[in-house]
Amino acid sequence: MELAFEKNAVDHLQKLVCQVVSQEETAETVVPDSLPDVGRIVGCWGVPVVRSKEWRQNGMGVSGGVSAWVLYVPEEGGAPRQVAVYLPFTAKWEFPPTEQEGQMQVSCRIKSIDARMVNSRKILVRASLTCKGEAYGPGQAVFY
């Protein structure tokens, strides 16, 4: 009597890349004519927005932006005012070439964001962000 092990193949997703990319984006904005001149910047807030993800044969990419808001006090005093700014970004990850498209997951977070006054009508916003990218491609494992 001969004993033989049975082989079973199981399809799964294997990790191709798991990497964090850090970058800094800056943008200048002009205060609209409908708002008063900037006297002092009080604060700056923002949220990252992922607009698109792209799978390529040897990597993946993501594009989006940081929607930021700057709160300032006018030169003449009065109630604080707000100006919105959009800072676009792109991030790319490389991995070994694959024939089939897999799955990807991207998570972007703001490390820091600040604003400073260039002059009374112009504001410079700087955002430092990290994007964690994970890519999974089709794979097969054989079990006995």
N, CA, C and O atoms as a DFTB+ gen file, in Angstrom:
576 C
 N C O
     1  1       0.844      -1.171       0.000
     2  2       0.000       0.000       0.000
     3  2       0.894       1.241       0.000
     4  3       1.839       1.356       0.781
     5  1       0.567       2.144      -0.886
     6  2       1.376       3.348      -1.044
     7  2       0.622       4.545      -0.475
     8  3      -0.587       4.686      -0.656
     9  1       1.356       5.385       0.205
    10  2       0.766       6.571       0.829
    11  2       1.168       7.803       0.014
    12  3       2.352       7.989      -0.267
    13  1       0.223       8.630      -0.361
    14  2       0.515       9.848      -1.129
    15  2      -0.220      11.026      -0.499
    16  3      -1.387      10.939      -0.119
    17  1       0.507      12.117      -0.408
    18  2      -0.107      13.324       0.138
    19  2      -0.863      14.059      -0.962
    20  3      -0.430      14.111      -2.114
    21  1      -1.970      14.609      -0.587
    22  2      -2.793      15.356      -1.531
    23  2      -2.345      16.816      -1.530
    24  3      -2.184      17.412      -0.465
    25  1      -2.146      17.388      -2.701
    26  2      -1.750      18.795      -2.816
    27  2      -2.987      19.645      -3.052
    28  3      -3.826      19.331      -3.896
    29  1      -3.081      20.720      -2.296
    30  2      -4.180      21.679      -2.469
    31  2      -3.587      23.063      -2.696
    32  3      -2.726      23.503      -1.934
    33  1      -4.032      23.733      -3.714
    34  2      -3.579      25.097      -3.998
    35  2      -4.639      26.082      -3.511
    36  3      -5.835      25.905      -3.741
    37  1      -4.165      27.117      -2.835
    38  2      -5.065      28.138      -2.300
    39  2      -4.639      29.496      -2.863
    40  3      -3.486      29.901      -2.719
    41  1      -5.566      30.182      -3.494
    42  2      -5.294      31.533      -3.989
    43  2      -5.373      32.517      -2.829
    44  3      -6.236      32.404      -1.958
    45  1      -4.467      33.477      -2.832
    46  2      -4.464      34.502      -1.785
    47  2      -3.816      35.774      -2.335
    48  3      -3.299      35.788      -3.453
    49  1      -3.850      36.826      -1.542
    50  2      -3.171      38.072      -1.900
    51  2      -1.863      38.139      -1.124
    52  3      -1.857      38.050       0.103
    53  1      -0.763      38.296      -1.841
    54  2       0.533      38.417      -1.175
    55  2       0.965      39.877      -1.172
    56  3       0.700      40.622      -2.115
    57  1       1.631      40.266      -0.100
    58  2       2.044      41.659       0.058
    59  2       3.193      41.972      -0.893
    60  3       4.211      41.281      -0.901
    61  1       3.020      43.021      -1.696
    62  2       4.061      43.464      -2.619
    63  2       4.863      44.614      -2.029
    64  3       6.082      44.677      -2.186
    65  1       4.179      45.510      -1.357
    66  2       4.850      46.650      -0.736
    67  2       4.016      47.152       0.436
    68  3       2.785      47.129       0.403
    69  1       4.713      47.602       1.466
    70  2       4.091      48.280       2.609
    71  2       5.107      49.325       3.053
    72  3       6.078      49.011       3.741
    73  1       4.872      50.564       2.652
    74  2       5.883      51.598       2.833
    75  2       5.223      52.933       3.135
    76  3       4.123      53.221       2.664
    77  1       5.917      53.748       3.934
    78  2       5.433      55.085       4.276
    79  2       6.280      56.111       3.531
    80  3       7.509      56.059       3.565
    81  1       5.612      57.041       2.862
    82  2       6.275      58.120       2.134
    83  2       5.923      59.430       2.826
    84  3       4.749      59.727       3.051
    85  1       6.948      60.213       3.163
    86  2       6.721      61.521       3.787
    87  2       7.082      62.614       2.797
    88  3       8.034      62.480       2.029
    89  1       6.325      63.684       2.820
    90  2       6.616      64.813       1.940
    91  2       6.031      66.093       2.515
    92  3       5.187      66.078       3.411
    93  1       6.513      67.198       1.966
    94  2       6.042      68.509       2.408
    95  2       5.537      69.277       1.193
    96  3       6.183      69.300       0.145
    97  1       4.397      69.893       1.344
    98  2       3.793      70.683       0.269
    99  2       3.588      72.109       0.764
   100  3       3.266      72.334       1.930
   101  1       3.777      73.063      -0.135
   102  2       3.544      74.470       0.207
   103  2       2.689      75.120      -0.873
   104  3       2.695      74.708      -2.033
   105  1       1.966      76.132      -0.463
   106  2       1.151      76.896      -1.412
   107  2       0.954      78.303      -0.876
   108  3       0.812      78.516       0.328
   109  1       0.948      79.247      -1.788
   110  2       0.634      80.631      -1.433
   111  2      -0.771      80.933      -1.913
   112  3      -1.199      80.459      -2.965
   113  1      -1.471      81.716      -1.141
   114  2      -2.809      82.127      -1.542
   115  2      -2.959      83.622      -1.317
   116  3      -2.389      84.193      -0.388
   117  1      -3.729      84.228      -2.179
   118  2      -4.017      85.653      -2.069
   119  2      -5.369      85.803      -1.383
   120  3      -6.333      85.120      -1.729
   121  1      -5.425      86.697      -0.416
   122  2      -6.681      86.956       0.287
   123  2      -7.631      87.638      -0.698
   124  3      -7.262      88.636      -1.317
   125  1      -8.849      87.111      -0.851
   126  2      -9.805      87.721      -1.794
   127  2     -10.090      89.188      -1.453
   128  3     -10.003      89.601      -0.297
   129  1     -10.431      89.963      -2.487
   130  2     -10.721      91.388      -2.291
   131  2     -11.920      91.608      -1.383
   132  3     -12.048      92.676      -0.784
   133  1     -12.790      90.630      -1.269
   134  2     -13.977      90.768      -0.418
   135  2     -13.644      90.656       1.072
   136  3     -14.483      90.962       1.920
   137  1     -12.417      90.215       1.394
   138  2     -12.001      90.078       2.790
   139  2     -10.991      91.163       3.149
   140  3     -10.254      91.635       2.283
   141  1     -10.950      91.564       4.429
   142  2      -9.994      92.593       4.856
   143  2      -8.558      92.060       4.894
   144  3      -8.332      90.851       4.858
   145  1      -7.592      92.985       4.968
   146  2      -6.175      92.628       5.036
   147  2      -5.873      91.815       6.293
   148  3      -6.543      91.948       7.317
   149  1      -4.838      90.962       6.186
   150  2      -4.433      90.107       7.303
   151  2      -3.625      90.921       8.306
   152  3      -2.666      91.602       7.945
   153  1      -4.027      90.840       9.564
   154  2      -3.271      91.482      10.634
   155  2      -2.396      90.476      11.362
   156  3      -1.212      90.718      11.595
   157  1      -2.995      89.337      11.722
   158  2      -2.287      88.293      12.463
   159  2      -2.958      86.954      12.186
   160  3      -4.184      86.860      12.150
   161  1      -2.145      85.921      11.989
   162  2      -2.689      84.578      11.771
   163  2      -2.907      83.916      13.122
   164  3      -2.013      83.880      13.968
   165  1      -4.119      83.391      13.308
   166  2      -4.495      82.766      14.576
   167  2      -4.230      81.262      14.540
   168  3      -3.702      80.707      15.503
   169  1      -4.590      80.599      13.445
   170  2      -4.412      79.149      13.367
   171  2      -4.573      78.629      11.959
   172  3      -4.987      79.343      11.045
   173  1      -4.230      77.354      11.812
   174  2      -4.318      76.705      10.509
   175  2      -4.714      75.249      10.726
   176  3      -4.171      74.578      11.604
   177  1      -5.661      74.762       9.925
   178  2      -6.151      73.392      10.024
   179  2      -6.218      72.791       8.634
   180  3      -6.291      73.512       7.639
   181  1      -6.193      71.477       8.571
   182  2      -6.291      70.837       7.267
   183  2      -6.672      69.379       7.369
   184  3      -6.589      68.761       8.430
   185  1      -7.092      68.847       6.233
   186  2      -7.462      67.434       6.137
   187  2      -6.975      66.905       4.784
   188  3      -7.193      67.547       3.756
   189  1      -6.307      65.721       4.778
   190  2      -5.872      65.160       3.497
   191  2      -7.037      64.517       2.749
   192  3      -7.907      63.889       3.352
   193  1      -7.041      64.684       1.432
   194  2      -8.090      64.128       0.579
   195  2      -7.422      63.324      -0.535
   196  3      -6.633      63.869      -1.308
   197  1      -7.739      62.023      -0.619
   198  2      -7.216      61.179      -1.697
   199  2      -8.218      61.223      -2.841
   200  3      -9.376      60.838      -2.675
   201  1      -7.777      61.687      -3.991
   202  2      -8.668      61.838      -5.146
   203  2      -8.615      60.630      -6.084
   204  3      -9.645      60.218      -6.616
   205  1      -7.420      60.059      -6.292
   206  2      -7.327      58.918      -7.209
   207  2      -6.161      58.015      -6.829
   208  3      -5.155      58.462      -6.279
   209  1      -6.329      56.722      -7.140
   210  2      -5.281      55.724      -6.958
   211  2      -5.059      55.053      -8.307
   212  3      -6.007      54.809      -9.053
   213  1      -3.803      54.758      -8.613
   214  2      -3.486      54.170      -9.914
   215  2      -2.548      52.979      -9.731
   216  3      -1.515      53.088      -9.070
   217  1      -2.911      51.858     -10.313
   218  2      -2.082      50.649     -10.301
   219  2      -1.324      50.593     -11.617
   220  3      -1.925      50.639     -12.690
   221  1      -0.001      50.493     -11.530
   222  2       0.827      50.343     -12.724
   223  2       1.518      48.983     -12.677
   224  3       1.453      48.289     -11.662
   225  1       2.169      48.607     -13.752
   226  2       2.784      47.283     -13.825
   227  2       3.887      47.105     -12.779
   228  3       4.052      46.010     -12.240
   229  1       4.634      48.157     -12.489
   230  2       5.735      48.027     -11.533
   231  2       5.614      48.987     -10.347
   232  3       6.617      49.326      -9.719
   233  1       4.415      49.416     -10.047
   234  2       4.233      50.303      -8.906
   235  2       2.813      50.814      -8.818
   236  3       1.929      50.399      -9.568
   237  1       2.621      51.718      -7.890
   238  2       1.304      52.336      -7.737
   239  2       1.499      53.789      -7.359
   240  3       2.553      54.182      -6.860
   241  1       0.467      54.583      -7.604
   242  2       0.528      55.994      -7.287
   243  2      -0.796      56.489      -6.750
   244  3      -1.847      55.889      -6.978
   245  1      -0.724      57.580      -6.043
   246  2      -1.925      58.196      -5.486
   247  2      -1.794      59.704      -5.667
   248  3      -0.699      60.257      -5.573
   249  1      -2.913      60.357      -5.926
   250  2      -2.906      61.815      -6.012
   251  2      -4.073      62.349      -5.199
   252  3      -5.108      61.700      -5.049
   253  1      -3.877      63.516      -4.697
   254  2      -4.902      64.144      -3.867
   255  2      -4.430      65.517      -3.445
   256  3      -3.672      66.173      -4.159
   257  1      -4.875      65.941      -2.299
   258  2      -4.492      67.251      -1.806
   259  2      -4.852      67.421      -0.349
   260  3      -5.536      66.593       0.252
   261  1      -4.376      68.508       0.195
   262  2      -4.705      68.879       1.566
   263  2      -5.637      70.082       1.488
   264  3      -5.264      71.135       0.970
   265  1      -6.840      69.919       2.002
   266  2      -7.769      71.048       2.115
   267  2      -7.442      71.747       3.424
   268  3      -7.616      71.177       4.501
   269  1      -6.972      72.968       3.330
   270  2      -6.529      73.697       4.519
   271  2      -7.340      74.974       4.694
   272  3      -7.839      75.555       3.730
   273  1      -7.457      75.391       5.938
   274  2      -8.150      76.621       6.291
   275  2      -7.264      77.430       7.220
   276  3      -6.679      76.897       8.162
   277  1      -7.172      78.719       6.944
   278  2      -6.369      79.624       7.758
   279  2      -7.307      80.626       8.414
   280  3      -8.112      81.274       7.745
   281  1      -7.190      80.744       9.727
   282  2      -7.994      81.697      10.491
   283  2      -7.103      82.885      10.837
   284  3      -6.014      82.712      11.384
   285  1      -7.568      84.092      10.517
   286  2      -6.761      85.280      10.798
   287  2      -7.626      86.399      11.359
   288  3      -8.848      86.415      11.210
   289  1      -6.937      87.340      12.016
   290  2      -7.586      88.540      12.541
   291  2      -7.232      89.680      11.594
   292  3      -6.058      89.857      11.268
   293  1      -8.219      90.462      11.142
   294  2      -7.940      91.577      10.228
   295  2      -7.079      92.666      10.882
   296  3      -7.022      92.778      12.107
   297  1      -6.412      93.464      10.039
   298  2      -5.574      94.569      10.531
   299  2      -6.374      95.563      11.351
   300  3      -5.901      96.060      12.373
   301  1      -7.597      95.854      10.899
   302  2      -8.426      96.842      11.590
   303  2      -9.099      96.259      12.827
   304  3      -9.816      96.971      13.530
   305  1      -8.879      94.974      13.106
   306  2      -9.557      94.319      14.220
   307  2     -10.884      93.752      13.752
   308  3     -11.143      93.657      12.552
   309  1     -11.710      93.381      14.694
   310  2     -13.008      92.816      14.344
   311  2     -12.995      91.298      14.424
   312  3     -12.087      90.693      14.995
   313  1     -14.013      90.706      13.845
   314  2     -14.184      89.250      13.904
   315  2     -13.121      88.536      13.070
   316  3     -12.725      89.030      12.014
   317  1     -12.659      87.381      13.536
   318  2     -11.696      86.596      12.752
   319  2     -12.297      86.153      11.419
   320  3     -13.507      85.949      11.311
   321  1     -11.452      86.010      10.419
   322  2     -11.870      85.599       9.075
   323  2     -11.147      84.316       8.691
   324  3     -10.124      83.957       9.274
   325  1     -11.708      83.631       7.689
   326  2     -11.144      82.358       7.250
   327  2     -10.859      82.380       5.752
   328  3     -11.634      82.926       4.966
   329  1      -9.723      81.771       5.370
   330  2      -9.353      81.623       3.963
   331  2      -9.079      80.140       3.716
   332  3      -8.388      79.495       4.505
   333  1      -9.613      79.606       2.633
   334  2      -9.401      78.198       2.278
   335  2      -8.287      78.080       1.241
   336  3      -8.160      78.916       0.347
   337  1      -7.475      77.015       1.381
   338  2      -6.355      76.756       0.471
   339  2      -6.344      75.264       0.145
   340  3      -6.673      74.439       0.998
   341  1      -5.970      74.916      -1.081
   342  2      -5.837      73.511      -1.474
   343  2      -4.396      73.267      -1.904
   344  3      -3.887      73.950      -2.793
   345  1      -3.739      72.295      -1.278
   346  2      -2.352      71.952      -1.589
   347  2      -2.319      70.565      -2.239
   348  3      -2.477      69.568      -1.535
   349  1      -2.119      70.469      -3.554
   350  2      -2.115      69.155      -4.221
   351  2      -0.844      68.357      -3.907
   352  3       0.219      68.931      -3.672
   353  1      -0.972      67.031      -3.907
   354  2       0.188      66.164      -3.716
   355  2       0.037      64.890      -4.547
   356  3      -1.067      64.513      -4.939
   357  1       1.177      64.235      -4.805
   358  2       1.202      62.911      -5.427
   359  2       2.231      62.073      -4.682
   360  3       3.233      62.598      -4.196
   361  1       1.986      60.789      -4.595
   362  2       2.929      59.860      -3.966
   363  2       3.008      58.613      -4.836
   364  3       2.018      58.197      -5.438
   365  1       4.211      58.019      -4.894
   366  2       4.421      56.827      -5.722
   367  2       5.192      55.777      -4.935
   368  3       6.049      56.093      -4.111
   369  1       4.862      54.521      -5.213
   370  2       5.550      53.381      -4.622
   371  2       5.946      52.431      -5.740
   372  3       5.186      52.221      -6.686
   373  1       7.141      51.856      -5.628
   374  2       7.625      50.895      -6.625
   375  2       7.613      49.494      -6.019
   376  3       7.877      49.322      -4.829
   377  1       7.306      48.501      -6.842
   378  2       7.399      47.104      -6.435
   379  2       7.707      46.256      -7.662
   380  3       7.633      46.754      -8.785
   381  1       8.053      44.971      -7.470
   382  2       8.395      44.120      -8.614
   383  2       7.259      44.064      -9.634
   384  3       6.086      44.091      -9.260
   385  1       7.604      43.985     -10.921
   386  2       6.568      43.946     -11.966
   387  2       5.583      42.791     -11.769
   388  3       5.973      41.680     -11.410
   389  1       4.318      43.071     -12.006
   390  2       3.270      42.055     -11.899
   391  2       2.455      42.048     -13.180
   392  3       2.298      43.078     -13.836
   393  1       1.943      40.892     -13.527
   394  2       1.122      40.750     -14.729
   395  2      -0.322      41.165     -14.475
   396  3      -0.958      41.795     -15.320
   397  1      -0.832      40.802     -13.294
   398  2      -2.225      41.081     -12.977
   399  2      -2.323      42.234     -11.994
   400  3      -1.410      42.497     -11.210
   401  1      -3.451      42.907     -12.062
   402  2      -3.705      43.999     -11.133
   403  2      -4.128      43.420      -9.792
   404  3      -4.845      42.421      -9.741
   405  1      -3.688      44.042      -8.715
   406  2      -4.018      43.578      -7.377
   407  2      -4.853      44.598      -6.625
   408  3      -5.581      45.394      -7.219
   409  1      -4.733      44.559      -5.329
   410  2      -5.474      45.468      -4.455
   411  2      -4.489      46.426      -3.801
   412  3      -3.345      46.065      -3.525
   413  1      -4.945      47.644      -3.557
   414  2      -4.094      48.607      -2.862
   415  2      -4.893      49.361      -1.822
   416  3      -6.105      49.546      -1.935
   417  1      -4.164      49.790      -0.800
   418  2      -4.765      50.568       0.274
   419  2      -3.813      51.710       0.600
   420  3      -2.612      51.498       0.767
   421  1      -4.350      52.913       0.689
   422  2      -3.541      54.096       0.967
   423  2      -4.175      54.872       2.106
   424  3      -5.389      55.075       2.141
   425  1      -3.337      55.302       3.034
   426  2      -3.802      56.106       4.163
   427  2      -2.884      57.318       4.287
   428  3      -1.678      57.163       4.482
   429  1      -3.440      58.516       4.176
   430  2      -2.657      59.753       4.266
   431  2      -3.028      60.505       5.536
   432  3      -4.199      60.598       5.905
   433  1      -2.004      61.040       6.198
   434  2      -2.211      61.791       7.440
   435  2      -1.326      63.035       7.441
   436  3      -0.243      63.047       6.857
   437  1      -1.804      64.063       8.099
   438  2      -1.026      65.295       8.227
   439  2      -0.176      65.212       9.487
   440  3      -0.691      64.979      10.581
   441  1       1.150      65.406       9.323
   442  2       2.044      65.442      10.481
   443  2       2.022      66.826      11.112
   444  3       1.942      66.967      12.332
   445  1       2.093      67.839      10.264
   446  2       2.048      69.215      10.765
   447  2       1.557      70.131       9.654
   448  3       1.716      69.843       8.467
   449  1       0.962      71.230      10.066
   450  2       0.499      72.231       9.105
   451  2       0.630      73.597       9.766
   452  3       0.274      73.771      10.932
   453  1       1.139      74.555       9.017
   454  2       1.266      75.908       9.559
   455  2       1.107      76.927       8.441
   456  3       1.229      76.609       7.259
   457  1       0.837      78.143       8.843
   458  2       0.659      79.244       7.889
   459  2       1.399      80.464       8.406
   460  3       1.497      80.689       9.612
   461  1       1.912      81.240       7.478
   462  2       2.539      82.511       7.863
   463  2       2.164      83.571       6.839
   464  3       1.829      83.280       5.691
   465  1       2.233      84.793       7.297
   466  2       1.840      85.922       6.472
   467  2       3.041      86.379       5.638
   468  3       4.093      86.699       6.192
   469  1       2.889      86.409       4.313
   470  2       3.935      86.930       3.434
   471  2       3.823      88.451       3.399
   472  3       4.813      89.161       3.571
   473  1       2.615      88.938       3.176
   474  2       2.281      90.355       3.325
   475  2       0.813      90.417       3.724
   476  3       0.203      89.378       3.977
   477  1       0.241      91.598       3.786
   478  2      -1.131      91.717       4.292
   479  2      -2.182      91.110       3.358
   480  3      -3.334      90.949       3.760
   481  1      -1.807      90.769       2.116
   482  2      -2.758      90.170       1.169
   483  2      -2.359      88.760       0.723
   484  3      -3.049      88.155      -0.097
   485  1      -1.255      88.235       1.256
   486  2      -0.772      86.926       0.812
   487  2      -0.382      86.066       2.016
   488  3       0.261      86.535       2.955
   489  1      -0.794      84.773       1.962
   490  2      -0.517      83.824       3.044
   491  2       0.185      82.605       2.455
   492  3      -0.202      82.107       1.398
   493  1       1.222      82.126       3.146
   494  2       1.938      80.916       2.759
   495  2       1.527      79.791       3.706
   496  3       1.626      79.933       4.924
   497  1       1.064      78.668       3.140
   498  2       0.649      77.506       3.936
   499  2       1.601      76.358       3.628
   500  3       1.907      76.082       2.468
   501  1       2.066      75.690       4.691
   502  2       2.983      74.556       4.542
   503  2       2.408      73.359       5.293
   504  3       2.067      73.461       6.472
   505  1       2.303      72.229       4.607
   506  2       1.773      71.004       5.219
   507  2       2.779      69.876       5.035
   508  3       3.291      69.655       3.938
   509  1       3.051      69.174       6.112
   510  2       3.902      67.995       6.079
   511  2       3.000      66.785       6.279
   512  3       2.272      66.705       7.269
   513  1       3.047      65.838       5.337
   514  2       2.146      64.698       5.442
   515  2       2.862      63.390       5.162
   516  3       3.931      63.362       4.553
   517  1       2.243      62.297       5.623
   518  2       2.740      60.956       5.360
   519  2       1.646      60.158       4.670
   520  3       0.463      60.294       4.982
   521  1       2.059      59.333       3.737
   522  2       1.129      58.436       3.046
   523  2       1.667      57.019       3.177
   524  3       2.792      56.727       2.770
   525  1       0.851      56.148       3.748
   526  2       1.221      54.742       3.867
   527  2       0.540      53.988       2.733
   528  3      -0.684      54.009       2.602
   529  1       1.344      53.328       1.924
   530  2       0.812      52.573       0.797
   531  2       1.049      51.085       0.962
   532  3       2.153      50.653       1.292
   533  1       0.015      50.314       0.733
   534  2       0.114      48.859       0.779
   535  2      -0.439      48.304      -0.527
   536  3      -1.516      48.700      -0.972
   537  1       0.307      47.379      -1.139
   538  2      -0.140      46.746      -2.382
   539  2      -0.089      45.235      -2.211
   540  3       0.871      44.683      -1.672
   541  1      -1.140      44.582      -2.683
   542  2      -1.249      43.131      -2.599
   543  2      -1.534      42.581      -3.987
   544  3      -2.458      43.028      -4.666
   545  1      -0.733      41.608      -4.400
   546  2      -0.920      40.988      -5.706
   547  2      -1.382      39.552      -5.567
   548  3      -1.226      38.953      -4.503
   549  1      -1.948      38.991      -6.626
   550  2      -2.424      37.611      -6.556
   551  2      -1.268      36.627      -6.377
   552  3      -0.209      36.767      -6.989
   553  1      -1.495      35.644      -5.535
   554  2      -0.497      34.611      -5.279
   555  2      -1.186      33.281      -5.058
   556  3      -2.411      33.203      -4.970
   557  1      -0.382      32.238      -4.969
   558  2      -0.948      30.914      -4.746
   559  2      -0.020      30.145      -3.814
   560  3       1.195      30.130      -4.006
   561  1      -0.599      29.512      -2.814
   562  2       0.150      28.688      -1.870
   563  2      -0.303      27.241      -2.035
   564  3      -1.486      26.962      -2.228
   565  1       0.661      26.331      -1.954
   566  2       0.358      24.904      -2.084
   567  2       0.530      24.247      -0.722
   568  3       1.565      24.402      -0.074
   569  1      -0.485      23.519      -0.298
   570  2      -0.462      22.817       0.981
   571  2      -0.567      21.319       0.738
   572  3      -1.216      20.873      -0.208
   573  1       0.077      20.554       1.599
   574  2      -0.002      19.088       1.533
   575  2      -0.970      18.572       2.565
   576  3      -1.176      17.363       2.669
